[in-house]
Amino acid sequence: MTTPLLTPSDLQAYMQAQGIPGKILLLETPTPTVEIAAQVVSAQPDQIIKSILFTVDEEPVLAIACGTAYIDRAAIARLYNVGKKRVRLAAPETVLAVSGYAVGAMPPFGHRRPLPTLIDARVLGLATAYAGGGGENALLRLDPQDILRHTQGTVMDLSCPPSETE
């Protein structure tokens, strides 16, 4: 695994400096899957949200969706008025370079630089969500509205059935 540049402590400091409420939960065990994360924090799997970095013509774009959802690359392509093949999942090295966090630990904000952010509307329907907390043993518990307020993200329908992801 690639060594992250930023840690849960960096995320906590960022949140304090920006006045973003939420709590970073430092866990006894890694949470490599949505199901395991949900069990560890006694939440529903849809409350675990994922922050996935894509590139659109080599430019990073962050997509945030419920952990059980599949992200529709075609929806991202339509938004940016490009073909679906120009929307690619970012390589782990790119995720680390752009965000400062390793794949699987990336929070919805607090990256090395601000990122254009797309938020699935279903995420905003949650009262409480758990996102990457900056480390493999950390989750961030927060109100999804705080993600929208802080990122000024674009709210859209990002989810699709698994058969439509490719």
C-alpha positions as CSV (number, residue, x, y, z in Angstrom):
1,M,0.0,0.0,0.0
2,T,1.2,3.5,-0.8
3,T,2.1,5.7,2.2
4,P,-0.4,8.5,2.6
5,L,0.8,12.1,2.7
6,L,-2.0,13.2,5.0
7,T,-3.5,11.5,8.1
8,P,-6.6,11.6,10.2
9,S,-4.9,14.2,12.4
10,D,-4.4,16.4,9.3
11,L,-8.1,16.0,8.5
12,Q,-9.1,16.9,12.0
13,A,-6.9,20.0,11.9
14,Y,-8.4,21.0,8.5
15,M,-12.0,20.6,9.9
16,Q,-11.2,22.6,13.0
17,A,-9.6,25.4,10.9
18,Q,-12.6,25.5,8.5
19,G,-15.3,25.1,11.2
20,I,-16.6,21.9,9.8
21,P,-18.5,19.8,12.4
22,G,-18.0,16.1,12.5
23,K,-16.1,13.5,14.4
24,I,-13.2,11.3,13.3
25,L,-13.6,7.8,14.7
26,L,-10.3,6.0,15.3
27,L,-11.1,2.3,15.0
28,E,-9.5,-0.8,16.4
29,T,-9.7,-2.5,13.0
30,P,-9.4,-1.4,9.3
31,T,-12.6,-1.0,7.4
32,P,-11.8,-2.2,3.9
33,T,-15.4,-2.7,2.7
34,V,-18.7,-0.9,3.1
35,E,-20.2,-3.9,4.9
36,I,-17.3,-4.1,7.5
37,A,-17.4,-0.3,8.1
38,A,-21.2,-0.4,8.6
39,Q,-20.8,-3.3,11.2
40,V,-18.0,-1.6,13.0
41,V,-19.9,1.7,13.6
42,S,-23.4,0.0,13.8
43,A,-24.7,1.8,10.8
44,Q,-26.6,0.8,7.6
45,P,-24.4,0.1,4.6
46,D,-25.9,3.1,2.7
47,Q,-24.7,5.4,5.5
48,I,-21.1,4.6,4.5
49,I,-20.3,7.0,1.8
50,K,-17.4,6.8,-0.6
51,S,-15.2,9.5,-2.1
52,I,-14.0,8.3,-5.5
53,L,-11.6,10.2,-7.7
54,F,-12.1,10.2,-11.4
55,T,-10.3,12.1,-14.1
56,V,-12.1,13.8,-16.9
57,D,-9.6,14.5,-19.7
58,E,-6.9,14.1,-17.1
59,E,-8.5,16.6,-14.7
60,P,-9.5,15.3,-11.3
61,V,-13.1,15.2,-10.3
62,L,-14.3,13.8,-6.9
63,A,-17.6,11.8,-6.9
64,I,-19.3,11.1,-3.5
65,A,-22.0,8.4,-3.3
66,C,-23.4,5.9,-0.9
67,G,-21.0,3.1,-0.4
68,T,-23.3,0.4,-1.9
69,A,-24.0,2.5,-5.0
70,Y,-22.3,2.2,-8.4
71,I,-21.1,5.5,-9.8
72,D,-22.4,6.2,-13.3
73,R,-19.5,7.4,-15.4
74,A,-22.0,8.3,-18.2
75,A,-23.6,10.8,-15.9
76,I,-20.3,12.4,-15.2
77,A,-19.5,12.4,-18.9
78,R,-22.8,14.1,-19.7
79,L,-22.2,16.8,-17.1
80,Y,-18.8,17.6,-18.6
81,N,-20.1,17.1,-22.2
82,V,-17.5,14.4,-23.1
83,G,-17.7,10.8,-24.1
84,K,-17.8,8.2,-21.3
85,K,-14.4,6.9,-22.2
86,R,-12.9,10.2,-21.2
87,V,-14.1,9.7,-17.6
88,R,-11.7,7.3,-15.9
89,L,-11.2,6.0,-12.4
90,A,-8.0,7.6,-11.1
91,A,-5.1,5.4,-10.4
92,P,-4.1,4.9,-6.8
93,E,-0.9,7.0,-7.4
94,T,-3.0,9.8,-8.9
95,V,-5.4,9.7,-5.9
96,L,-2.5,10.0,-3.5
97,A,-0.8,12.8,-5.5
98,V,-4.0,14.8,-5.9
99,S,-5.7,14.3,-2.6
100,G,-2.9,13.4,-0.2
101,Y,-4.8,10.3,1.0
102,A,-4.6,6.7,0.0
103,V,-7.5,5.0,-1.9
104,G,-10.0,3.7,0.7
105,A,-9.2,6.4,3.3
106,M,-10.0,9.5,1.3
107,P,-12.4,12.0,3.0
108,P,-14.9,14.1,1.1
109,F,-12.8,17.3,1.7
110,G,-9.5,18.4,3.2
111,H,-7.4,17.4,0.2
112,R,-4.1,18.8,-0.9
113,R,-6.1,21.1,-3.2
114,P,-9.8,21.8,-3.6
115,L,-11.4,19.4,-6.0
116,P,-14.5,19.8,-8.2
117,T,-17.0,17.7,-6.3
118,L,-20.1,15.8,-7.5
119,I,-22.5,14.6,-4.8
120,D,-25.1,11.9,-5.4
121,A,-28.5,13.3,-4.2
122,R,-29.0,10.1,-2.1
123,V,-26.1,11.1,0.1
124,L,-27.9,14.3,1.1
125,G,-30.9,12.4,2.2
126,L,-29.0,10.8,5.0
127,A,-29.2,12.3,8.5
128,T,-25.7,10.9,9.4
129,A,-23.0,9.5,7.2
130,Y,-19.6,7.9,7.6
131,A,-16.9,8.8,5.2
132,G,-13.2,8.1,4.8
133,G,-11.4,9.5,7.8
134,G,-8.0,9.9,6.4
135,G,-6.6,6.5,7.4
136,E,-7.4,2.8,7.0
137,N,-8.6,2.7,10.7
138,A,-10.5,6.0,10.6
139,L,-14.0,7.0,9.6
140,L,-15.5,10.5,9.7
141,R,-19.0,10.8,11.1
142,L,-20.8,13.9,9.8
143,D,-24.0,15.4,8.5
144,P,-23.8,15.1,4.6
145,Q,-25.1,18.7,4.4
146,D,-21.7,19.8,5.7
147,I,-20.1,18.2,2.7
148,L,-22.2,20.2,0.4
149,R,-21.8,23.4,2.4
150,H,-18.0,23.1,2.4
151,T,-17.3,21.7,-1.1
152,Q,-20.0,23.7,-2.9
153,G,-20.4,20.5,-4.8
154,T,-22.8,19.8,-7.7
155,V,-25.7,17.6,-6.6
156,M,-26.8,15.1,-9.2
157,D,-27.9,11.5,-9.7
158,L,-24.6,9.6,-9.8
159,S,-25.9,6.1,-9.1
160,C,-26.6,3.3,-11.6
161,P,-27.2,-0.4,-11.6
162,P,-23.9,-2.4,-11.7
163,S,-24.5,-3.5,-15.3
164,E,-24.3,0.1,-16.5
165,T,-21.0,1.1,-14.9
166,E,-18.9,-0.1,-17.9
